[in-house]
Amino acid sequence: MAKVHIEIKRNPNENGINVLRRFSRKVSESGIVQKVKSKRYNERPLSSLGQKLLTLKKIEKRKETERLKKLGKVFAVKKRR
């Protein structure tokens, strides 16, 4: 992401609140905050091998729970909606 420099100079008869308001407006117009928020939780997609391994783990775990249910060691739990 390119660096953006935002500078606001205070006018002689301007109070701090107005300076802050002008600065906030400049930042929002530049779009910096939106870019950062959109990339905040960005995760890389899994590779095909990673997807296959994850699916195999899920299948094995499902088989193990089914086996334990048949043996009576794990009780069936109703799924919540």
C-alpha positions as CSV (number, residue, x, y, z in Angstrom):
1,M,0.0,0.0,0.0
2,A,1.3,3.4,-0.9
3,K,2.1,5.9,1.9
4,V,-0.2,8.8,2.1
5,H,0.8,12.1,3.8
6,I,-2.1,14.2,5.0
7,E,-1.3,17.7,6.4
8,I,-3.7,20.2,7.8
9,K,-2.6,23.7,8.8
10,R,-4.5,25.6,11.4
11,N,-6.0,28.9,10.3
12,P,-5.5,31.8,12.6
13,N,-9.1,32.1,13.8
14,E,-9.9,28.3,13.9
15,N,-10.5,26.3,17.0
16,G,-9.2,22.8,17.6
17,I,-12.4,21.0,17.0
18,N,-12.7,22.4,13.4
19,V,-9.1,21.4,12.7
20,L,-9.8,17.9,13.9
21,R,-13.0,17.8,11.8
22,R,-11.1,18.9,8.7
23,F,-8.4,16.3,9.3
24,S,-10.9,13.5,9.8
25,R,-12.6,14.5,6.6
26,K,-9.3,14.4,4.7
27,V,-8.5,11.0,6.1
28,S,-11.9,9.6,5.2
29,E,-11.7,11.0,1.7
30,S,-8.3,9.4,1.1
31,G,-9.7,6.0,1.9
32,I,-6.9,4.8,4.1
33,V,-9.1,3.5,6.9
34,Q,-11.3,1.5,4.5
35,K,-8.3,-0.2,2.9
36,V,-6.8,-1.2,6.2
37,K,-10.2,-2.5,7.5
38,S,-10.7,-4.6,4.3
39,K,-7.3,-6.2,4.7
40,R,-7.5,-6.8,8.4
41,Y,-8.9,-10.3,8.4
42,N,-7.7,-11.3,5.0
43,E,-6.6,-15.0,4.9
44,R,-4.9,-16.9,2.2
45,P,-7.0,-19.6,0.6
46,L,-5.9,-23.2,1.4
47,S,-4.0,-25.1,-1.2
48,S,-5.7,-28.1,-2.8
49,L,-3.5,-30.4,-0.7
50,G,-4.4,-28.5,2.5
51,Q,-8.1,-28.8,1.6
52,K,-7.8,-32.6,1.1
53,L,-5.9,-33.1,4.4
54,L,-8.5,-31.0,6.3
55,T,-11.4,-33.0,4.7
56,L,-9.6,-36.3,5.6
57,K,-9.3,-35.1,9.2
58,K,-13.0,-34.3,9.4
59,I,-13.9,-37.7,7.9
60,E,-11.7,-39.5,10.4
61,K,-13.1,-37.6,13.3
62,R,-16.7,-38.3,12.2
63,K,-15.9,-42.0,11.9
64,E,-14.4,-42.0,15.4
65,T,-17.4,-40.3,17.0
66,E,-19.7,-42.8,15.2
67,R,-17.7,-45.7,16.6
68,L,-17.8,-44.3,20.1
69,K,-21.6,-43.7,19.8
70,K,-22.0,-47.4,18.9
71,L,-20.0,-48.4,21.9
72,G,-22.1,-46.2,24.1
73,K,-19.1,-44.0,25.2
74,V,-20.4,-40.9,23.6
75,F,-24.1,-39.8,23.7
76,A,-25.7,-38.3,20.6
77,V,-26.1,-34.6,21.0
78,K,-28.9,-32.7,19.3
79,K,-27.7,-30.0,17.0
80,R,-28.7,-26.4,17.7
81,R,-30.4,-24.3,15.1
